[in-house]
């Protein structure tokens, strides 16, 4: 019905150009040169032109080529990037016997499209049987030069980088904007339901909900604001999908004025899945992880629980050949720091999980540290043969070792001078750890040497006990001595 009404309006206007009660046709005002007042990029390589003039028909020329004939003081044309010039020419049809019942060729710009007011309908005069010799032209407008580069926002792909929930149960989205957009359109998807909410940065009413820091933008989906936009309000513990589209207002190439009825839009970002959670459940951020003593690692983290009094569970990630196999709970603390004891050499990874009222929040990201303990190094053992079937063993004690365990192996045989035979365990010795250089005198049974001699091998390693009572060993070293 609307298109039919507009069509009737057009036929009435067109009839006026044929001289049927056409007051404009009675004077020469229609011939006056139009004044171009607006040149706006409305979409990629598409422009809207507006002008002032007194004719009922106008022809638009792009680089000397007629690209549109319209019945209002505006037109939509296509234009590629580059340097161009535009002109508008008023025209009048002299013929009196045009069949206005002919089907009008309205070439896809759409009747009744409302952007910057009404847009002129592009008319194919040839389809109406108008002979070019019956078209009179008035004075053409001044040529308007255009140096056109496609607005890069049309091909922009914003990215939602993070989502969180604040202590007012409001979803907060962070995303990239490298083009200083004027408008952000957020899509909120829940199942098959899709809603949209618009944030216009030029509107003072959005100042409390949009925050920019260089190319990073944070938007707060406030329930009261969402209601004004008719958008659903995200609920806690329900899954949603969010996306964002950037928008910039068109600019009049004539005078640089912003036109808020035309928005250049980017592509939609990829859908970002997020389940709003109570704010205290947000993951802590580990800010410090380092070895602070032999077998000891200190962890520190940040987390806002809004004064609820969360506890924090520290877990060590169990890995085999770099593949995660599980977690071990090391302890809980109400503080933002935890010291892990009794770690052996190697890489250790940790996470921190907030706990409140027996509920767990999200785990922090993994934080890893490569533990290198001095006491774990193998003792450097020296053997010295003494008189009276004695051997002096010396080594340096490492801090943290409780005792040293020495295993003595014996090997003998006629080929002892030339080959190493298999050893058999002879005895074991425990020596309490001291400080600095240590010494132990070992007595062996003279019968071991016999006529063919004996070869003694000493293996030594340090021992200590973890807080849970488990035994920890240092690396072992060996030393051999021949007894004739």
N, C-alpha and C positions, 0 to 999 in steps of 0.2 A: 504494500500500500504506500509506504514511504517513497519507494523508487518511482511508483506511478505518479505520485504528487510532484516529485522533483522533475519527472519527465514532462508533465503538463506545464510546469513552470518554465522549463527550457523551451518548449514549443512556443509558449507565449512570448518569451524573450526573442526567440528566433523570428517569430512573425513580425516583431517590431523591426528587425533588420530588413524586412521585405517592404517596409513602408506602410504596414497596416497600422494606422493610428500611431506611428512612430514619430514622437516629437523630436527625437534626436536627428531624424532624417530631414527635418525642416530647417536645420541650421548647419553651419560648418564646424561647430565645436568638436564633433567627433574626429576631425582631422588633426587636432592639436597633438603635439608630440607627448607621449606618455612620459611620466617620471618614475623610474624604477625606485621603489622604496624598500624592497626586501629581497635578499638572496640567501636562502637558508639550505644547508645540507640536512635533508630529512631522513635519509637512510644512505647506505653505502652507494655512492655514485648516483644518487637521486636528489634533486633539488626542488624547492618550492620558490617561485618568483611571485612577487606582488608589485603593483604599480598603481599610479594615479592616472586617470584618463577619463574621457567622456564618450568613448565609442561603446557599441554593443558587442562588437567582435574585435579580437586582437590576434595577431600572429606573432609567435615568439621565434626569434632567430638565434641559433647557436653557431658561431663562427661562419655566419652568412648563410646558414641552411635553416629552412623553415622546419621546426621540430614540433610545433603545436599551434592549433587554432582554437581559441577558447572564447566562451561567452561571458566571462567575468574578468575582473582585474587581477587574476592570479592563474598560475599554471604549475603543473608538475612536469619536470623534464629530466632526462637522464644525461649525465655528463661524466666522462672519464677524467681521471687525474691528469693534470697538466695545465697549460696556459690557454685561456679561452676568452671570448668576448660575447656578451649578450646584448640583444636589442629587442624592443617591443614595437610593433607597428600596428596602428589602428586601421581596421578595414571595414568596408561596407559592401553589401551585395545589392546590385541594381536590379536584378531580374525580378519580375513580378509574378511569375508563373511557377514557382518552385512548389513541388508536391511535398508538403511538410509531413505527410503520413508515412513517408518512406522510413524504413528502419534506420535508426541512428547508429553509427559506428562509434560507440563510446569505448575508447581503446584501452580499457584496463585501469585507468586512473580512478575509476569508481565515482558514481553519482552520489552527491551528498556527503562526501568525505569531509569531516570537520577538522581541519588543522589550520590554525591561523584564520579561523572563520571559514567561509565557503570557498572551495577551490573550483576554478573554472572547468567546465566540461570540455574535454578535447573533442573537437568536431571534425569529421571527415567530410569536407564540402563536396568532394567528388562523388561520394556516396549519395549525396542529396541532389546530384545532377547540376551542381553549380559550375558554370563555365568560367574558367580563369579570367576571360576577358570581361566578365561581369563583376569582378571583384575590384573595388576601388581602394586605394591605399592612401592613408593620411601621412602625417609627418612622423618619421621614425624617431624613437627615443635616442638619447645619447648612448653610445656603446659603453657598456660596463665591463671593464677587464676583470677576469677571475684567474687567480693562480691557485689551483685546487690540489690539495693533498688529502687523501682519504683520512678521516679521523681514525687514529689507530685503536680507539676504544672498540670499534666494531669487531676487531679480531682478537681483542683481549680475552684471556682465560684466567679469571681470578681463582684463587684457591683458599678454601677454608683450612686453616692450619691448626686450630684448636677449638675445643668447646669445654665449658665448665658450668657449674651451678653455684650461685652465690648463696649467702645465708638468708636471703629472702626468697629462695627457691626460683630465682630467675636464671634462665639460660643465657650464657654469655658466649658469643661467637667471635673468633678472631680470624681475619682473612687478609689477603694481599690486595692492594690497590695502587698500581704504579702510575695511574693517570689522573689522580686528584678528582675523582668522580664527584658529581653533585648529588646523585641519588643512588641509594642501595635498595635493591628489591630482594628480600629474603623469602625463600620458599620453605614452607614447613610441611612436611609430609608425614602422615601417620596412617599406615595401611593404604587404603585407596583414597583417603581424604587428603587433599592438597589445598593449602591456603597460602596467601601472599601478604606480606607486610612491607610497606614502603617507608624508607627513612630518607627524608629530604634534608640534606645538610645545610641548605639555605634557609630552612625554617627554624626559628628559635625554639619551637616546641620539641625539637629532637635533640637539643644540646645536652640533655641529661642522659641520652641513650647512645650517642655516637662519639667515639674517642679516636683521634688519629695520632699516630706517631710515625712520621715519615711515610713509608708505604704500607705500614701495618695499621689495620682498622679493627677496633673492637666495638661490637654492637650489643646492647643489652635488650633482650626481649622481655620488656616490662609488661606484666599482665594488663595494667590499665591502658597502656598504649596499644597493645594488641587488640583490646576490645574496641578502641576507636577505629581500628582498621578492619574489624570483623574477622580477625584471625584467631584460630584456635590457640589455646594456652597450653604449652607443654607441661605434662604432669610428671612427677617424680616416678622413677622406676618403670617408665614406659619408653619403648624404643621409637625414635624419630629419625627422619632424614632431613638434612638442611642443605640448601644451596644458596648461592648469592649471584646477583647480576649487577654490574656497574652501569650507571647511566650518567651522561653529561648533557646539559642543555645546549641546544643549537645556538649559534651566534650569527647575527645578521652581518653578512660580509660588507654591507654598505657602511654601517656605523659602529659595528662591534657590540651592539646591544644584545643582551641575552634574551632568548625566546623560550619561555618555560612550557609552551604547549608542544614543543618538539624535543624529544629525548633520544639521544644516541645511545644505544644499548649494546653492551658486550655480550659474549656468550655466557651461558650459565656455567657456574663451577660444577665440578663433580659432586654428586650427592655425598654428604658427610654424615655417617651414622653416629648417633650419640643417644645414650640413655641418661637423662638427667638424674643425678643422685643428690642426696643430702650433702651440703657443702663440706661437712667434716670428712666425708668419704673420699674427697679428692686426694690424689696420690701425693705423698710427701716428696720433697725434692732433696736428694742427698747432695750436700754441698761440700763435704770433706770426707775423704777416706784415705788413710795413710797408715803405714807401719810406724808405730811410735816406740816400740821396744822389741826385743827378741820375742817372737811368738805372739806379739800383741798388735792389734789394729784398732784405731779409733775412728768411729763413724759419727758424723754430725749431719743434721738435716733440718729443713724448714717445713713447717706445716701450720696452717691456720685452722684451729678448731673453734674459734670464736669463744674461747673460754669454757668450752664444755668439759675439758679435762680428759682428753683422749689419752690412752696408753698407746705405746708403740711396740710392735713385735718385730724383733730383728731376726731375719732368717738368712742362713747361708745356703746358696744354691749348690746342690750336689751335681757334679758333671763327670762324665766318663768320656775321655777323648774329645772334650769340648762340647759334648752333647748333653743337654740338661736332662737329668734323671730324677730330680726331686728337690725337696727343700728340707732343711733341718732348722727347727726353731732354737735359737740360741738364748733367748730371754726376752723379757718385757721391761719397759721403763716408761715413766711419765715424763721423762726429760727428753731433750732433743739431741742427746749424745749417748753413745754406748761404746764400751770397750770390749773387744773380743780377745780372749786370751788363748794361749796354748795352740797357736797355729803353726803348722809345719811349713817347710819351704814349698813354694809353688804359688800359682794364681788362685785367689779366693774371691768369690763374688757374693754380694749381699743385696738384700732388698729390705725395705722398711714398710710395715703395714699398720695403718691406724686402726685402733680398736676402741669401740665405745658401746657400753650397754650390751656386751657380748656379740655385737655386730662388727664385721670387718669392713674396712674401706678398701680403696684401690691400693695396690702395691706400688711403691716407687719404682723407677727404672733401676736396672742393675748397676751396681758400682763395684769395680774390681780393683784389686791391689796384688802386686807380685811380692810375696813375702820371702825375705832372704834373712835367715837367722844365722848369726855367727856360731852359736853353739852346735849347729847341725853339721858344721864342717868336720871332716874326719880328723881325729887326732894324728899328729905327726909323731910316729913312734921310732925310737932309736934303741937298738939292742947292742949290749957290750958284754963280751965273755969275760968272766972273772975266774979267780981260782976257787977251788973247793966246790966244784959243780954248781956254780952260780952264774946267773946272767942278770945284768942290770938293765931294766926297762925305764926309759925316760920319755916324757911328753909334756906338753903344755895344757893346763886345765882351762876350759872355756867357762865363762861366766854363765850360770844357770844350770850347769850339769850337776847332778846330785852324786853320781858315782860312775865309775868306769868298769866295764865288764871285759875281761881278757880271757880268750879261749886259746889254749895251747894245743897244737897238733904236732905229732911226731912222725917222721918218715925215715926208714933205714933200708939198707941193702948194699950189696957189693957194687952196684952200678951208681951209687949215690953221687959219686964225683962227676958223673956225666949226664945223668938224667934226673928229673924231678919225679919221684914216685908218688903214689897216692898217699895222703896223710891220714892218720887216724887220730881221733880226738884223745888227747892225753889227760888234760885237766882244765878246769875253769876257775877263774879268780875274780872276785869283786873287790874293788878298791874305792874307798870313799873319796869323793872329789875334794880337793883343797884349792888353794889359790896359786897361780903362777906355775912354775916348773914342778912336775911331779916325778916321783921315782918309786920303783918297786923292784926288790931283789927276788928273783925267781930261783928256787932250788930245784934241780932236776935229779933224778935217780941215775947214779953213775952207771948202773947196769944197762941203761939205754944205749950208751955209746958203744959198749963192747969193743970188738976189734975193728969192726967195719965203720965205726962212727955213726953219728946221728944228725939229722937235720930237724931243727925245731922251727915251727912257724907260729907267730903270735898274731892274733887278730884282736883289735881293740875298738870299742865304740863307747860313747857316752850315753848315760841314762838319766831321764828325769820323769816326773809324773805330772800329768795334767790335773786341773782342778777336779775333774770327775773321777780321778784315780787311775785313769788309763796310762799305760807306759809309753813313753816316747823315746826313740833312739836317734842318735846322731848317725852320720855316715861312718862306715868302718874302714880302717886301714890295716894293712898286714906288713909284717917284717919277718924275715927268716935269718937264722944263724946256724952255722955248721959247728958241730962239736965232734972232735976226733976222739 
